[in-house]
Amino acid sequence: MSSLGISSFIRVLAFVLKEWRRQRLLLSCICGLVLLQTLADVLVPLYAGRLIDALSPGRADLAAQRDDASTALGFMVALALVTVASRHVAFIGVVRFTLTIMSHVAEQTFWRVQRFSSDWHANSFAGSTVRKITRGMWGFDLLNDTVLVALLGSFAVLVGTSALLAWHWPWAGVLIGACAAGYVGLTSSLSLAYVAPAARLSNSWDTKLGGALADAISCSAVVKAFGAETREDQRIASLVAKWRSRTRRNWTRGTINGTLQGLCLVILRAIVIGAALWLWWHGEATPGDVVYVLYTCCSAAWVDLSCCDH
């Protein structure tokens, strides 16, 4: 990233943290619920593996086998209910958290714009200004969902999964931890250095186009008075062409980014599942252990991370 991009990112991050600090208690509750959901997600594959082990043939005590299977199923259902409940309450908190921030940003921004000089208002397009304000407000919606729910939960799932695997097989835990770290590093690098610059430029032209359309329509009576409809058509057509070019590049980069992440995800899953199969071949893992690893590698944590490319 360029120095300008880094400084912009730091300023935005500082502004976001300032808004978050206004609701510390609610933010702590949301993070706690997301971590509770994460803990349940981490433990479900473990009990799924135990269920498979309980159903495996060769056990002499049928009653104990049934008890183990029932216990594993009961824990899976209970953990699933905890996951659903904690996710619901967490998102209710995120709704309140985000709307409070959006309202505060809208009010404070309007207060500042109102107090700019008359010269600034005379030389600034109202449509573009409105578009910037609304874009900034709605940016918090996606940001809060991505950071507080998707990234925080996914990161905790990956850490918890690596710890559980390390508890069973230390080197396997190190392997999945290294794969997860590499995947997160690749995702972050591509998003910040490849997608973000094009997204910023595309968003700026989207703001310009939205503002130009709003201003042109609001001044339609003046345009008609001077018979300048053709000139306005050409001006808007030029802006649309520029917007289309920048948006195409942004969307194309996002698609390439997603494809690269998908390929890396397939490779990393193959490595981890292959390691579990290797342990099974050498008698160091049960079929339930393999199911646990398979379940974990196909969990939502990896999918959530691969979706965070904008």
C-alpha positions in Angstrom: 0.0 0.0 0.0 1.1 3.6 -0.6 1.9 5.9 2.3 -1.3 7.8 1.4 -3.4 4.6 1.6 -1.8 3.6 4.9 -2.4 7.1 6.4 -6.0 7.0 5.3 -6.5 3.6 6.8 -5.0 4.7 10.1 -7.3 7.8 10.2 -10.4 5.7 9.5 -9.4 3.1 12.1 -8.9 5.9 14.7 -12.3 7.3 13.9 -13.9 3.9 14.1 -12.3 3.1 17.5 -13.4 6.5 18.8 -17.0 5.7 17.9 -16.7 2.2 19.4 -15.5 3.6 22.7 -18.8 5.5 23.2 -20.5 2.1 23.7 -17.9 0.1 25.6 -20.3 -2.0 27.6 -22.4 -3.0 24.6 -19.3 -3.7 22.6 -18.0 -6.0 25.4 -21.3 -7.9 25.5 -21.2 -8.4 21.7 -17.7 -9.7 21.7 -18.5 -12.0 24.6 -21.5 -13.5 22.8 -19.5 -13.9 19.6 -16.7 -15.8 21.6 -19.4 -18.0 23.2 -20.7 -18.8 19.8 -17.2 -19.5 18.7 -16.6 -21.9 21.6 -19.7 -23.8 20.7 -18.6 -24.0 17.0 -15.2 -25.3 18.1 -16.7 -28.1 20.3 -19.3 -29.3 17.8 -16.8 -31.1 15.5 -15.2 -32.7 18.6 -18.5 -34.3 19.6 -19.2 -35.2 16.0 -16.0 -37.2 16.0 -17.0 -38.9 19.3 -20.3 -39.8 17.8 -18.6 -41.5 14.9 -16.3 -43.4 17.3 -19.3 -44.5 19.3 -20.9 -45.9 16.1 -17.8 -47.7 15.0 -18.1 -51.5 14.9 -16.0 -53.7 17.1 -17.1 -52.6 20.6 -18.3 -55.4 22.8 -20.4 -53.3 25.2 -23.5 -52.3 23.2 -25.1 -50.4 26.1 -22.0 -48.3 26.6 -21.9 -47.7 22.9 -25.4 -46.4 22.9 -24.8 -44.2 25.9 -21.7 -42.7 24.3 -23.6 -42.0 21.0 -26.6 -40.5 22.9 -24.3 -38.3 25.0 -22.4 -37.1 21.9 -25.6 -36.3 20.1 -27.0 -34.5 23.2 -23.9 -32.3 23.4 -24.0 -31.5 19.7 -27.7 -30.4 19.9 -27.0 -28.3 23.1 -24.0 -26.6 21.5 -26.0 -26.0 18.3 -28.7 -24.3 20.4 -26.1 -22.2 22.2 -24.7 -21.2 18.8 -28.1 -20.1 17.5 -29.1 -18.2 20.7 -25.8 -16.4 21.2 -25.7 -15.5 17.5 -29.2 -14.0 17.7 -28.5 -12.0 20.8 -25.2 -10.8 19.4 -26.8 -9.6 16.2 -29.5 -7.8 18.2 -26.7 -6.0 20.0 -24.9 -5.2 16.7 -28.2 -3.7 15.4 -28.4 -1.3 18.4 -24.7 -0.7 18.4 -24.5 0.2 14.7 -27.6 2.3 14.5 -26.4 4.4 17.5 -23.1 5.0 15.6 -24.8 5.8 12.3 -27.2 8.3 14.0 -24.3 10.0 15.8 -22.2 10.2 12.6 -25.1 11.7 10.7 -25.9 14.3 13.3 -22.3 15.3 13.8 -21.5 15.5 10.1 -24.6 17.6 9.4 -23.6 19.9 12.3 -20.1 20.3 10.8 -21.3 20.9 7.3 -23.8 23.4 8.4 -21.0 25.5 9.9 -18.8 25.6 6.9 -18.3 29.0 5.3 -20.8 30.3 2.7 -18.0 30.2 0.1 -17.5 26.5 0.7 -21.2 25.8 0.2 -21.3 28.0 -2.9 -18.5 26.0 -4.5 -19.5 22.5 -3.4 -22.1 20.3 -4.9 -24.9 19.4 -2.5 -25.5 16.0 -4.1 -21.9 14.9 -3.7 -21.9 16.1 -0.1 -25.0 14.2 0.7 -23.7 11.1 -1.0 -20.5 11.2 1.1 -22.5 11.5 4.3 -24.8 8.6 3.6 -21.9 6.4 2.3 -20.0 7.1 5.5 -23.0 6.2 7.6 -23.7 2.9 5.8 -20.0 2.0 5.8 -20.4 1.3 9.6 -23.1 -1.3 8.9 -20.7 -3.5 6.8 -17.7 -2.7 9.0 -19.3 -3.7 12.3 -20.8 -7.0 10.8 -17.4 -7.9 9.3 -15.1 -7.1 12.2 -17.3 -7.9 15.2 -19.1 -11.0 13.9 -17.2 -12.5 10.9 -13.6 -11.7 11.6 -13.6 -12.0 15.4 -15.6 -15.2 15.4 -13.5 -16.7 12.6 -10.2 -15.8 14.2 -11.3 -17.3 17.5 -12.5 -20.5 15.8 -9.1 -20.9 14.1 -7.2 -20.3 17.3 -9.5 -22.7 19.3 -9.3 -25.4 16.6 -5.5 -25.1 16.4 -5.3 -25.5 20.2 -7.6 -28.5 20.3 -5.7 -30.2 17.5 -2.4 -29.4 19.3 -3.9 -31.1 22.4 -4.4 -34.3 20.4 -1.4 -34.1 18.1 1.0 -31.2 18.7 2.5 -31.1 15.2 -1.0 -31.2 13.6 -2.0 -28.2 15.7 1.1 -26.4 14.5 0.3 -27.3 10.9 -3.2 -26.0 10.9 -2.1 -22.9 12.8 0.5 -22.2 10.2 -2.0 -22.8 7.4 -4.5 -20.5 9.1 -1.9 -17.8 9.6 -0.7 -18.0 6.0 -4.3 -17.9 4.7 -5.2 -14.9 6.9 -1.9 -13.1 5.8 -2.7 -13.7 2.1 -6.3 -12.6 2.5 -5.3 -9.4 4.3 -2.5 -8.6 1.9 -4.7 -9.0 -1.2 -7.5 -7.0 0.3 -5.4 -4.1 1.5 -2.8 -3.9 -1.3 -4.8 -5.1 -4.3 -8.5 -4.6 -3.8 -8.6 -1.6 -1.5 -7.0 1.0 -3.8 -9.3 0.1 -6.6 -12.3 0.2 -4.2 -11.4 3.6 -2.9 -11.2 5.0 -6.4 -14.4 3.3 -7.5 -16.2 4.6 -4.4 -15.0 8.2 -5.1 -16.4 8.1 -8.6 -19.6 6.5 -7.4 -19.9 9.5 -5.1 -19.2 11.9 -7.9 -21.7 10.3 -10.2 -24.4 10.2 -7.5 -23.8 13.8 -6.6 -23.7 15.0 -10.2 -27.1 13.3 -10.9 -28.7 14.8 -7.8 -27.4 18.3 -8.7 -28.3 18.0 -12.3 -31.8 17.0 -11.6 -32.3 19.6 -8.9 -31.0 22.3 -11.4 -33.1 21.0 -14.2 -35.2 24.2 -14.4 -32.0 26.3 -14.9 -30.7 23.9 -17.6 -34.0 24.1 -19.5 -34.0 27.9 -19.3 -30.7 28.0 -21.1 -31.5 25.0 -23.5 -28.5 23.1 -22.1 -30.0 19.6 -22.0 -27.5 18.2 -24.6 -24.5 19.6 -22.7 -25.8 18.0 -19.5 -26.4 14.7 -21.3 -22.8 14.7 -22.4 -21.4 15.7 -19.0 -23.3 12.9 -17.3 -22.4 10.4 -20.0 -18.7 11.2 -19.4 -19.1 10.7 -15.7 -20.9 7.4 -16.2 -18.1 6.1 -18.5 -15.5 7.0 -16.0 -17.6 5.4 -13.2 -18.1 2.3 -15.2 -14.4 1.9 -15.9 -13.4 2.3 -12.2 -16.2 0.1 -11.0 -15.3 -2.6 -13.5 -11.7 -2.6 -12.3 -12.8 -2.8 -8.7 -15.2 -5.7 -9.2 -12.7 -7.5 -11.4 -10.0 -7.3 -8.7 -12.5 -8.4 -6.1 -13.4 -11.5 -8.3 -9.7 -12.3 -8.8 -9.1 -11.9 -5.1 -11.9 -14.3 -4.2 -10.7 -16.9 -6.8 -7.2 -16.8 -5.4 -8.5 -17.2 -1.9 -10.7 -20.1 -3.0 -7.7 -21.9 -4.6 -5.6 -21.4 -1.5 -8.5 -22.6 0.7 -8.7 -25.9 -1.3 -4.9 -26.4 -1.0 -4.9 -25.7 2.8 -7.9 -28.0 3.4 -6.2 -30.8 1.4 -3.0 -30.4 3.5 -4.8 -30.6 6.8 -7.2 -33.4 5.9 -4.2 -35.3 4.3 -2.4 -35.0 7.6 -5.3 -36.4 9.5 -5.5 -39.3 7.0 -1.8 -39.9 7.4 -2.3 -40.2 11.2 -5.2 -42.7 10.6 -3.0 -44.8 8.3 -0.4 -45.1 11.0 -2.9 -45.9 13.7 -2.6 -42.6 15.6 -6.1 -41.3 14.8 -9.6 -42.8 14.9 -12.3 -42.4 12.3 -13.9 -39.9 14.7 -10.7 -37.9 14.7 -10.7 -37.7 10.9 -14.3 -36.6 11.0 -13.4 -33.9 13.5 -10.7 -32.6 11.3 -12.9 -32.8 8.2 -15.7 -31.0 10.0 -13.4 -28.3 11.2 -11.8 -27.6 7.8 -15.2 -27.2 6.3 -16.5 -24.9 9.1 -17.8 -21.4 8.5 -14.6 -19.8 9.9 -12.7 -20.3 6.6 -15.7 -19.3 4.6 -16.2 -16.1 6.6 -12.6 -15.1 6.1 -12.7 -15.7 2.4 -15.7 -13.4 2.1 -13.9 -10.5 3.7 -12.2 -9.2 0.5 -13.9 -5.8 0.1 
